[in-house]
Amino acid sequence: MTTVFVTGASSGFGAAFARRFAADGARVVACARRADRLAALGPDVLPLVVDVRDRAAVAAAIEELPASHAEIDILINNAGLALGMEPAHRADLDDWEQMLDTNCRGLMNCTHAILPGMVARRRGHVINIGSTAATYPYPGGNVYGATKAFVRQFSLNLRSDLHGTGVRVTCVEPGMVGGTEFSVVRFGGDAERAGGLYDGMVPLTADDIAEAVHWAARQPPHVNVNTVELMPVAQSFAPFQVHRQPG
Ligand SMILES: NC(=O)c1ccc[n+]([C@@H]2O[C@H](COP(=O)([O-])OP(=O)(O)OC[C@H]3O[C@@H](n4cnc5c(N)ncnc54)[C@H](OP(=O)(O)O)[C@@H]3O)[C@@H](O)[C@H]2O)c1
């Protein structure tokens, strides 16, 4: 039986991953800070209340997993957030630090605690949730996009380090996904502003991302899906902006 460890499982993508793999018969460890939300995932999922930014707490929680769930086959590093959309010169430094601590340090903490076991067992799959923001800049994306560029490059570098171990690494990079708490969190709880982002368009859903993650995980052992980038059809690219002098 496969054991899957999902971070950020109390909402959005992470909850969809937990449900998807549990429905498949996998053992799922679901990690986040909000215990009540994790409990709502049902009795088939083992809740793990931990803040991924807390290095010692992450290491201890993983060390203390019950033997039934200790041999993790799939680590899904999904916990993450964007805070604010102000240009860099007006952004809040605390927001920048929280994004860095969660999206980069949190992902490092979980990977560092779980990877040695995978290598020792010569099997495993690290699936990191990046973003199109890693590759395509946008106004107000500043540190959020930079943290996701870290996720992308860390994923590729892990593949080099894990050469010959049998452990796989995938980075899944979605564009706009609706129906999660992502934009509400980004706009400090302003649900109306968050909802407005998706007016008149059909975004991806958390289940679409779960499908991509599940597909990557279910490939035969000789196949490594390096990167999956997906967007809603309604989202695409625009030309570079050009600032012109008046007159
Ligand atoms: N939605 C999008 O458009 C989109 C697009 C591309 C990429 N992404 C990425 O996809 C991932 C999931 O996003 P989502 O849309 O599902 O957002 P979401 O609904 O806000 O879920 C974020 C999850 O991360 C958890 N989390 C945040 N800080 C944490 C911490 N310090 N320790 C442990 N867990 C923490 C939250 O749980 P607690 O608050 O309970 O701890 C929550 O379960 C993020 O990495 C995000 O950057 C989202």
The ligand as a Gaussian input file, in Angstrom:
#p B3LYP/6-31G(d) Opt

LIG

0 1
 N       -4.779000      28.679000      -6.267000
 C       -3.961000      29.014000      -7.230000
 O       -4.329000      29.753000      -8.166000
 C       -2.557000      28.464000      -7.244000
 C       -1.865000      28.503000      -8.458000
 C       -0.571000      27.996000      -8.506000
 C        0.008000      27.477000      -7.373000
 N       -0.678000      27.461000      -6.195000
 C        0.005000      26.892000      -5.023000
 O       -0.705000      25.738000      -4.622000
 C       -0.559000      25.514000      -3.231000
 C       -1.930000      25.330000      -2.596000
 O       -2.710000      26.477000      -2.864000
 P       -4.304000      26.488000      -2.670000
 O       -4.850000      27.237000      -3.819000
 O       -4.807000      25.143000      -2.351000
 O       -4.405000      27.466000      -1.380000
 P       -5.171000      27.346000       0.016000
 O       -6.574000      26.859000      -0.195000
 O       -4.981000      28.653000       0.710000
 O       -4.363000      26.202000       0.805000
 C       -3.079000      26.447000       1.339000
 C       -2.763000      25.355000       2.340000
 O       -1.440000      25.601000       2.875000
 C       -1.505000      25.448000       4.285000
 N       -0.466000      26.232000       4.944000
 C       -0.196000      27.554000       4.804000
 N        0.798000      27.921000       5.613000
 C        1.175000      26.787000       6.276000
 C        2.151000      26.503000       7.260000
 N        2.965000      27.473000       7.737000
 N        2.277000      25.243000       7.730000
 C        1.449000      24.255000       7.280000
 N        0.504000      24.450000       6.337000
 C        0.372000      25.709000       5.858000
 C       -2.918000      25.897000       4.673000
 O       -3.312000      25.260000       5.869000
 P       -3.390000      25.936000       7.334000
 O       -3.777000      27.370000       7.141000
 O       -4.446000      25.111000       8.022000
 O       -2.040000      25.727000       7.922000
 C       -3.724000      25.323000       3.507000
 O       -4.063000      23.979000       3.777000
 C        0.265000      26.701000      -2.703000
 O        1.621000      26.325000      -2.630000
 C        0.065000      27.756000      -3.787000
 O        1.146000      28.663000      -3.830000
 C       -1.954000      27.941000      -6.107000

